[in-house]
Amino acid sequence: HLSEQGRFGTSLIGRAYSIPPILPVYNDDGSYMEPIQRLPFVSEALYNPLDFINEQKNTIQQKNLLGTAAISYRIIDGLTFKVLGGVESVNMRNDFYQTKKFQNDPNGLATVTTSDYTSYLNENTLNYVKRFNDDHEINAVAGVSFQNFLTTTLTAGGSAFLSDIPETNSLGMAGVFSSPASGYTKSVLLSGLGRINYSFKKRYLFTVSMRSDGSSVYSADKKWGYFPSAAFAWRLSDEHFFRNIDVVKNVKLRASWGKAGSQAISPYSTLNTLKPDNTVFGNTLYTTMAPGERLAADLKWETTQQMNVGVDFTLLNDRIMVSADYYRKKTSDLLNAVQLPRTTGFTNSLRNVG
């Protein structure tokens, strides 16, 4: 029953603990006993927990679809062109119903919320693999990718129902309709990438990469971020001077440095958005548009830079494997919500402050 409560589940146990255990669960007529009926000095906010368990129902249905397809074409020996497409779709419906038996609210209450999330991905890459004289090996990749993210939501509901039987399946039975709400958010990400792996005698390994990402969620002149990286590895145990050492084997030294970006913010955070509201002029109710609670800001990519050195090796004829790493990681232009005085007309603003 607790899992069915949804938004009420986290406080249901607290409600149960707050009621004196000497009180009965039901009244003599079979109705739910409410603490205020037996103890006039307690708060009216104390509800019988069975009210929430039996008279509220929260159901979530979700359908997920995830699929990818790819095709490759070998242009010449060692050079391959690949096109990949992918789609992710999540459809969710949340039905909440409160019956007419709920404490001090004999009207019934229903809310239905639906949301649809869809993301399309397209990647186009060229891959080149070549080996020279058994000592040199190159593996290079270059490409572009595009991905979009679209979310739509719709909420409707009402109260004062004639009957509890239809629950959320007949919102038209409501005597009072709540204001419907809908939402739409869309963002896109365009990326270019390149990487070169070079190996000499499979003993010395080098990697250099570069990617540039353009995201629609950032300000007009700061949509692009550039993130290079480089790494080196040395198979020390493959050297001639090391091959007679039996205690330690498969020794590999590693070092790397790179940058990565984050676009984990909501779309339209850099825009002055408006929200619908209502106000009264005279005796008439009018629909209005007013600024949202978040103040728009000039935003750029949050960037994390990391340096790493490490070693891998095995002991006792590969019975024990050891990996040790030292790294230093620093995030710049960290995106964080800044609280604003209410007198500004806004509650917060997203800024690159960390």
N, C-alpha and C positions, 0 to 999 in steps of 0.2 A: 504493500500500500504506500509505503514511503516513496518508492520510486515513481509512483503515479502523480505525486503532488507537483512536480515541476518547480515552478517558482516559489511554492510554499514549503517544499520538502525540507529545506535547510533549517527552518525555524519550527518545524512540527514537534521535534523532540523537546525543544525549549518550552513550547506551550504545555506539553505533557508534564514536564518537571515543575512548572510554575503553579499548577493547580494542586491544592491540598488533597492528599490521598484519602481523606475521610469522606469526601463527597461522593455521592453515587454517580453513575454514568448516565442513567436515564431518570426522567420524572415518572410519576405514577401513571401518567397517560401514555407512556412509551416515547415521548418526545425527548430530545437531548437535554440533559441538565446543563444549564449554563451557570458558571460560578456566581454571577451577579444575582441570580435568583435565590441562592442560599446564603450568600455572604455579601450583604449590601455595601460593605465598606471596600470591596475590592474593585479593581479597574474594570470598566466595561470592555477593555481590549482583551481580557482573558476569555478565550473561546474554549469550548469543549473540543479536544483534539479529534474526537470521532466525527465532528462536523467536517473537518478537512479531509479525513480519510474516506468517509462514506458519501459526502455530498459534493465533493469536487472531483472532477475527472480531467486529467490532462494527457492527451494522446499525441504522440509524435510519429509520423510516418515519413520515411526518407528513402529515396531511390537514387542510387549512384551508378554512373556509367563512366568507364575509363577505357579508352582504346587508342592504339597507335598503329600506324602502318608505314612502311618504308620501302623504297625501291633504290637499288644501286646500279650504276652503270660503269663498267671499266673502260675508260677512254683509251689509255695505253697501258702498257705493263707498269704496274706500280701506282698508277693514278686512277682514283675512283671518285665518281660523283654520286652523292647520296641525297635523296629528298625524303624527309620524314614529316608526317602529319599526325597530329594527335588531338583528341577532344576529351574534355572532362565535363561532366554534367551532374549536378546535384539538385534534386527536386525534393522539397520538404514541405510538409503541412503539419501545423500544430493546432489541435482542437482543444479548447478549454471550456468546460461547462460547470456551472454552479447551480445546484437544484433549488427549488422553491422551499425546501426544508432547512436551508442554511440559516443560522442564527440571525434574527433581526433583519432578514432580507428575503421576504417571501416572493420575490419577483422572478427568480431565475436569471442567470447571467451567462452569455455565450460570447466567445471570441474565436475567430478562425484567422490564422495567419499562414500565408503561403510564401515561399521564397524559391526562386530559381537562379542557380549559379551555372554559368557556362564559360568555359575557357577553350580557345582554339590555339594550337601551336603549329608553326611551320619552321622547319630547319633545313637549310641547304648548305652542304659542306663538300669540300674537296679534300681528299686524303691521299697523301703521297708517301709511299714506303719504298725505300731503296737500300740495298746493301752493296758496299764496295770492298772488294779485296778481302773479304771475310773479317776485316777489322773495323770497318766503318759502317754504321747503320743510321739511317735518318727516317724519322716518322714525323710528318708535318700535316697539320690540319688548318684549314681556313674556311670561314663560312659566315653566313648571316642567318638570323632567326627573328621571327615575329610571333608575339603572343598577345592575345587580348583577353580581358576579364570583364564579364558582364553579370550584374546581379539585379534582379527585380524582386520587389516584395509587394504584398497586398494584404491588408488587414480589414476585417469587417466584424461587426458584432452588434449586440443589443441586449435588452433586459425586458422585464415585465412579460414573460412568456405565459401563454395560456396553459401549457402542459410541459412536463419534463420529458415526455416520451421521445420526441424527435432529437433532443439535445442540440448539437450544432448542425444537424442535417436539414434544418428548416429555419433559417434566420428570419424569414419573412413572417414568422409567427410572433416576433417580438413586438411589444407595444411601444417600446422606445428604442430607437436605433442610435447606436454610437456613431461618431463621425468616422467615415472610412479613411484609410490612409494607404498610400502607395509610395514606392521608392524605386529609384533607378540610379545605378552607378556603373560607370564604365571606365576602364583604363587600358592602356596598351604599352607594350615594351618592345623596342626594336634594338637588336644587338648585333655587333660585329665581333668576330673572335679569330684568333690565330694562335697556333702553338707549334713549336719545333722541339722534338726530342732527338738528341744526338747521342750515340753510344760508340765508344772506342774500345774495341776488344771486349765488349760487354763488362768492362771493368770501370770505366769512367763514364758517368751518365750525366748529361746536361739537359735541362729543360728551360725554355723561355716561352712565356705566353703573354698575350695582351688581349684584353677585351674592352669594348666600349659599349655602354648601355644608355639608351635614351628612354626615359620614362615620362609618361604624360602627367604623373602626379606632382611633378616638380614645377617650379616657376619657369616662365617662358624662356629665359636666357640661361637657365641652369638645369635643363632636362638631361644633359649628357654627363656621364661619369666615365672615367678612364682608370682601368685597373690592371696594372702590369704585375708579373710575378716571374721569379727565376728560382731554380733549384739545382743542386749538384749532389751527386752521390758517388762514393768511391768504394768498390768492393775490395777492401784491403786484403782479405784472405786469399784473393786470387793472385797476389803478387808472389814472385818466386821466393823472396826472403821469408814469406809467411807460411809456405806450404808444409814445412817440417814441424810446425807447431800443432800438437794434437790436442792440447787442453782446450783451446779456444778455436772455434771454427765459424765459417759463414759471417765474417766480420764485415760490416758495412757502415761507413760514416756518411752522414747526411747533413745538408744545410739548405735552407730555403728562406725566401723573403717574398712577400706579396701583399697586394691590397685587394679588398673586396668591398662591395657596396651593398646597401640595404635600401629598399623602397617600401618598407613596411609601414606605410601611412595610408590613410584613407584618401581616395580620390577627392578632388576639389578642395583640399586643405589650403591651397594657395589662392582660392577664389572667395570673393564676398558673396556667400550664398544667402538665400532668403527662405523663410519657412512660413507656411500658412497659419493663420490664426483667425480669431473672430473678435469683433468689438461692436458696441451698441451706439448708434446715433439716434437720438429721439427714442422711438419705440421699435426701431428696426435693427435686426442683427445683420451685420455686414461681414463678408469674408475679406481678410486683409493679408498682406505680406509684410513680414518684418525681418530684420537681420537675425541670423542664427546666433547660437550661444558662443560659437568659436570665432575669434577674430582671425582673419586671413593673415598670412605672413609670407615673406620671401624665403623659400626653402630650396635647399640643394641636397645632394646625396650625402647620406651618412656613410662614412668610410672607415673601415677597420684595416689597420696595417699590422702585419705579424712577421716576426723573425723567429726562425726555429733551427736548432742544431740538435743532432741526435746520433745515436749509435745502436746497431743491432748486432747480436752475436749469439752463438749457442755454446753450451758447455756439455761435457760428459757425453761425447758422441751424439750430439743433438738431442739429448734427453731434457735439457733445460734451455729455454729460449729467453733471452733478455733484450728488452728495448728500453732505452733511457733517452729522455728528451728534455731540453731546456727551451722555453719559448718566451717571448715578450710580445704582448698583444696590446694595442692601443686603438681606441675608437675616437675619431674626431668628428666634429659637427653632429654629435649625437642628437637625435630627434626626441624631444620631450615636451610634454604639455606644461605651460607656464600659467599659473593661476593669476587672474586679473581682478582688480577691485570691481565690485558690482556697479559702481558709479560709471564705469566705462561703457556699460550696456552689454558687456560680454563676460563670460565666466572664465575662459581660458584661451590660450593661443598656442599653436604648435610652433616651436622654434628649434634652430640648430644651436643648442646651448651647452651640450655636454662635451 
